[in-house]
Each structure stands twice: as C-alpha cells, then as structure tokens.
C-alpha cells in the first residue's frame, strides 16, 4: 500500500465555512477538514444534528465555541471535542483568527 502525503494547507483554503471530506471508509468512518472564518456560526441558524453518528473534532488552529442545547463551551487549539449521536450543536468562531478543524464521524453521515 502506498503512503499518501499531502499538505492540508491547500485543502483548508477550499474549506472556508464549508466542511470537506478527505477520506471515507464506507459504512465505517468519514473524516475531513473545515476552516471557520472569524465571526462565523455554522450552521448560520439553529443546530446541526447527526442522528446516528458520533462526531469528533480536533482543533488544529485557533478556537471555536461549540454550542449545544445545554450551553456553550470554548474549544481551543490542541483540544478534541465529542458529540454523541443526536446532539444538537453548532460551531461559532467568535475570534478574529480563522479556526482550522479536523473532524470525523462514525459511521459516516447518511446523505
């Protein structure tokens, strides 16, 4: 099996406020990256809910606020967050610096 080596920087430029998958193992896991611009909330209105998927997000750079129906939590570079299936949530970059996130969901979201 060949190794795949690439720079995430070029991919982050294409993921501004729009998550992009970089790897999916069918029915097992899907992972990707996301850049969240300053003063941006995703989704813009309400919450995102993944009914059947566990979601993990590792903050590579910057910081974001993760909001749930129970409140908000600041998550900084180097920290990992977890949302269990069915958890309503949003991501809000309240800072003045773009946040870069590596995420994965198990199993992959249904389309």
TAQUIDA-V778694 format. One record per pair of residues at least 4 apart in sequence whose C-alpha atoms are under 7 Angstrom apart, sorted by the first residue. I is the first residue (numbers start at 1). GAP is how many residues later the second one is. D is the distance in Angstrom with one decimal. If there is no record, write none. Layout:
[[I,GAP,D] [I,GAP,D]]
This chain:
[[8,4,6.1] [9,4,6.7] [11,4,6.6] [12,4,6.8] [12,21,6.9] [12,22,6.5] [12,23,5.9] [15,4,5.6] [15,5,6.0] [15,18,7.0] [15,19,5.2] [15,20,5.5] [16,18,6.5] [16,19,4.7] [16,20,5.9] [16,21,6.7] [17,17,6.6] [17,18,5.7] [17,19,4.9] [17,20,6.5] [18,16,6.3] [19,13,6.9] [19,14,5.8] [19,15,4.6] [20,12,5.4] [20,13,5.7] [20,14,6.5] [21,9,6.8] [21,10,5.6] [21,11,4.0] [21,12,6.6] [22,9,6.0] [22,10,4.7] [23,7,5.8] [23,8,5.4] [23,9,6.6] [24,5,5.8] [24,6,4.2] [24,7,6.4] [25,4,5.3] [25,5,6.3] [27,80,5.7] [27,81,6.1] [28,78,6.0] [28,79,4.9] [28,80,6.4] [29,75,6.9] [29,76,5.8] [29,77,4.7] [29,78,5.0] [29,79,5.2] [30,74,5.5] [30,75,5.5] [30,76,6.8] [30,78,5.1] [31,72,5.5] [31,73,3.9] [31,74,6.4] [32,70,5.9] [32,71,5.4] [32,72,6.3] [33,68,5.5] [33,69,4.5] [33,70,5.9] [34,66,5.9] [34,67,5.1] [34,68,6.6] [35,63,6.5] [35,64,5.6] [35,65,4.6] [35,66,6.3] [36,4,6.6] [36,57,6.4] [36,62,5.6] [36,63,5.1] [36,64,6.5] [37,56,6.7] [37,61,4.6] [37,62,6.6] [38,55,5.4] [38,56,6.1] [38,57,5.5] [38,58,4.9] [38,59,5.5] [38,60,5.4] [39,54,5.3] [39,55,4.7] [39,56,6.3] [40,52,5.7] [40,53,5.4] [40,54,6.9] [41,50,5.7] [41,51,4.1] [41,52,6.4] [42,48,5.7] [42,49,5.2] [42,50,6.3] [43,4,6.4] [43,5,6.6] [43,47,6.1] [47,41,5.3] [47,42,4.9] [47,43,5.3] [48,40,5.6] [48,41,5.3] [48,42,6.0] [49,37,5.7] [49,38,5.9] [49,39,4.8] [49,40,6.5] [50,35,5.8] [50,36,5.4] [51,34,5.1] [51,35,4.2] [52,33,5.1] [52,34,6.7] [53,32,5.0] [53,52,5.9] [53,53,5.2] [53,54,5.3] [53,55,6.7] [53,56,6.4] [54,29,6.1] [54,30,5.0] [54,31,5.1] [54,51,5.4] [54,52,5.1] [55,27,5.7] [55,28,5.1] [55,29,6.5] [55,49,5.9] [55,50,4.5] [55,51,6.6] [56,24,6.9] [56,25,5.6] [56,26,4.6] [56,27,6.5] [56,47,5.6] [56,48,5.4] [56,49,6.3] [57,23,5.6] [57,24,5.3] [57,25,6.7] [57,44,6.4] [57,45,5.7] [57,46,4.2] [57,47,6.5] [58,20,6.8] [58,21,5.9] [58,22,4.4] [58,23,6.5] [58,43,5.7] [58,44,5.2] [58,45,6.2] [59,4,6.9] [59,17,6.2] [59,18,4.7] [59,19,5.7] [59,20,5.7] [59,21,6.4] [59,41,6.2] [59,42,4.7] [59,43,6.5] [60,17,5.2] [60,18,6.0] [60,40,5.4] [60,41,5.4] [60,42,6.8] [61,16,4.9] [61,38,5.4] [61,39,5.0] [62,14,6.2] [62,15,5.4] [62,35,6.4] [62,36,6.4] [62,37,4.4] [62,38,6.6] [63,12,5.6] [63,13,4.2] [63,14,5.9] [63,30,6.7] [63,36,5.8] [64,10,5.9] [64,11,5.5] [64,12,6.6] [64,27,6.4] [64,28,5.5] [64,29,4.5] [64,30,6.7] [64,35,6.9] [65,7,6.3] [65,8,5.4] [65,9,4.4] [65,10,6.0] [65,26,5.8] [65,27,5.0] [65,28,6.2] [66,6,5.5] [66,7,5.3] [66,8,6.4] [66,23,6.8] [66,24,5.7] [66,25,4.8] [66,26,6.4] [67,4,5.6] [67,5,4.2] [67,6,6.4] [67,22,5.3] [67,23,5.2] [67,24,6.4] [68,4,6.3] [68,20,5.6] [68,21,4.4] [68,22,6.7] [69,19,6.3] [75,4,6.3] [83,4,6.1] [93,6,7.0]]
